[in-house]
Amino acid sequence: MSEKKCQIQPMQEGDIEQVIGLDKNLGGDARPEFFNKRLQAMGRSPETHISFVASVNGQLCGFLFAHVLKGEFGTHQPVAVIDALGVQPGEQGSGVGMLLMNALKQEAAKRGCGSLRTQANWHQQELLAYFANAGFTLAARNVLTRDTSPLALDEGDDIELRPVRSLAESDLDSIRRIDRHITNEDRETYLTQKVAEVISDSGVRVSMVAEQDGLVAGFVMARVDYGSFGRAESTAVVDTLGVGPEYKGAGIGSALMAQLMDNLASLQVENVRTEVEWENFDLNRFLASSGFRPAQELSLSCAL
């Protein structure tokens, strides 16, 4: 397909219904809530979202959504994370998908991004081949998942001594302090963006902090994202978590994770997932003890 025939342009608000319709044709389930939330998020912070649509002869035939994160994945440069993409079946293999990806790469580079990141189910061979052709490789990160059944705590682990409450915007400074102790970096931009996302962008607030002696001792930032990862059902995503070094081994992380599972189960969310650097052995060990296991998704990256 020639570039003259296929037009790539930033998505406009009026395109959203066609995007929802195309996505339904591809997946079999409509995800209006997922895409409308993305549209609302774009309106609130256009600088952190990138979206393109492709059209042939005036008919929308493809889309690509991504958002920009600063300070995640252990990098100092911003990273563009692909949220959703799709190409009309009749146009697949004609170059539409690659034109969308090239547009994303150019725009992400303009915004200072050093790489693109995404996930793909290892059973989706055509999608994996597409990412491989676009220059993606396996990232050194584990995608982990578990159901929301209750978390079994050790005997004598008294949650009453570590009250857990909903995360508030005013907790940002405490979260930054804990994160700085863990990472040896001040990830203010990333954490500020994440706090805004879990409070404003998530349809259901499930992020929490644990307190000890009136102070924030740990936190977990999570969100219920209806339709993420190409699913029609709701899936919870744990973005980041941390416990103050002075409270290590005190059961703070377990108390947070146990309450998170209880809250998600009450919302009828069946699964929760997260992504962790493979060499972060302490965090991988904690998540394994909390019932997380390898997911069927692969973490992929592409340097820009």
MORADA-V218546 format. One record per residue. N is the residue number from 1. RES is the residue in three letters. NEAR is the number of other ideal C-beta (glycine too) atoms within 12 Angstrom. Layout:
# MORADA-V218546
N|RES|NEAR  N|RES|NEAR
This chain:
# MORADA-V218546
1|MET|24  2|SER|11  3|GLU|17  4|LYS|10  5|LYS|19  6|CYS|31  7|GLN|24  8|ILE|34  9|GLN|22  10|PRO|24  11|MET|38  12|GLN|19  13|GLU|19  14|GLY|12  15|ASP|30  16|ILE|29  17|GLU|21  18|GLN|26  19|VAL|41  20|ILE|31  21|GLY|22  22|LEU|35  23|ASP|38  24|LYS|22  25|ASN|24  26|LEU|30  27|GLY|24  28|GLY|11  29|ASP|18  30|ALA|21  31|ARG|35  32|PRO|20  33|GLU|25  34|PHE|36  35|PHE|37  36|ASN|23  37|LYS|33  38|ARG|40  39|LEU|29  40|GLN|21  41|ALA|31  42|MET|29  43|GLY|20  44|ARG|19  45|SER|20  46|PRO|20  47|GLU|20  48|THR|34  49|HIS|35  50|ILE|41  51|SER|39  52|PHE|41  53|VAL|41  54|ALA|43  55|SER|28  56|VAL|25  57|ASN|15  58|GLY|13  59|GLN|20  60|LEU|34  61|CYS|37  62|GLY|45  63|PHE|46  64|LEU|45  65|PHE|39  66|ALA|38  67|HIS|40  68|VAL|40  69|LEU|42  70|LYS|28  71|GLY|28  72|GLU|37  73|PHE|33  74|GLY|28  75|THR|28  76|HIS|20  77|GLN|25  78|PRO|32  79|VAL|37  80|ALA|42  81|VAL|40  82|ILE|43  83|ASP|39  84|ALA|42  85|LEU|42  86|GLY|36  87|VAL|38  88|GLN|31  89|PRO|17  90|GLY|17  91|GLU|29  92|GLN|25  93|GLY|16  94|SER|22  95|GLY|25  96|VAL|38  97|GLY|36  98|MET|30  99|LEU|34  100|LEU|44  101|MET|36  102|ASN|26  103|ALA|33  104|LEU|46  105|LYS|30  106|GLN|20  107|GLU|30  108|ALA|35  109|ALA|23  110|LYS|16  111|ARG|26  112|GLY|20  113|CYS|34  114|GLY|26  115|SER|34  116|LEU|43  117|ARG|40  118|THR|42  119|GLN|39  120|ALA|32  121|ASN|23  122|TRP|18  123|HIS|13  124|GLN|23  125|GLN|13  126|GLU|18  127|LEU|30  128|LEU|22  129|ALA|17  130|TYR|30  131|PHE|32  132|ALA|20  133|ASN|18  134|ALA|31  135|GLY|19  136|PHE|29  137|THR|21  138|LEU|22  139|ALA|31  140|ALA|20  141|ARG|31  142|ASN|29  143|VAL|35  144|LEU|33  145|THR|31  146|ARG|31  147|ASP|21  148|THR|33  149|SER|18  150|PRO|20  151|LEU|31  152|ALA|14  153|LEU|25  154|ASP|16  155|GLU|7  156|GLY|10  157|ASP|20  158|ASP|16  159|ILE|24  160|GLU|14  161|LEU|18  162|ARG|33  163|PRO|23  164|VAL|33  165|ARG|25  166|SER|27  167|LEU|39  168|ALA|20  169|GLU|21  170|SER|14  171|ASP|33  172|LEU|29  173|ASP|21  174|SER|29  175|ILE|41  176|ARG|28  177|ARG|27  178|ILE|37  179|ASP|36  180|ARG|21  181|HIS|22  182|ILE|28  183|THR|27  184|ASN|10  185|GLU|19  186|ASP|20  187|ARG|31  188|GLU|20  189|THR|25  190|TYR|34  191|LEU|37  192|THR|27  193|GLN|33  194|LYS|40  195|VAL|34  196|ALA|25  197|GLU|37  198|VAL|38  199|ILE|26  200|SER|22  201|ASP|36  202|SER|33  203|GLY|26  204|VAL|27  205|ARG|26  206|VAL|38  207|SER|43  208|MET|38  209|VAL|41  210|ALA|42  211|GLU|28  212|GLN|28  213|ASP|14  214|GLY|12  215|LEU|21  216|VAL|35  217|ALA|37  218|GLY|46  219|PHE|46  220|VAL|47  221|MET|40  222|ALA|39  223|ARG|39  224|VAL|37  225|ASP|38  226|TYR|30  227|GLY|31  228|SER|37  229|PHE|36  230|GLY|31  231|ARG|28  232|ALA|23  233|GLU|22  234|SER|31  235|THR|36  236|ALA|42  237|VAL|42  238|VAL|41  239|ASP|40  240|THR|40  241|LEU|40  242|GLY|38  243|VAL|36  244|GLY|31  245|PRO|20  246|GLU|17  247|TYR|28  248|LYS|20  249|GLY|17  250|ALA|24  251|GLY|32  252|ILE|38  253|GLY|38  254|SER|35  255|ALA|37  256|LEU|45  257|MET|45  258|ALA|32  259|GLN|35  260|LEU|45  261|MET|35  262|ASP|23  263|ASN|30  264|LEU|36  265|ALA|24  266|SER|16  267|LEU|26  268|GLN|16  269|VAL|33  270|GLU|20  271|ASN|33  272|VAL|43  273|ARG|38  274|THR|40  275|GLU|39  276|VAL|34  277|GLU|25  278|TRP|20  279|GLU|13  280|ASN|25  281|PHE|13  282|ASP|20  283|LEU|30  284|ASN|24  285|ARG|15  286|PHE|30  287|LEU|34  288|ALA|21  289|SER|22  290|SER|36  291|GLY|25  292|PHE|31  293|ARG|20  294|PRO|22  295|ALA|29  296|GLN|20  297|GLU|32  298|LEU|30  299|SER|36  300|LEU|33  301|SER|33  302|CYS|32  303|ALA|21  304|LEU|28
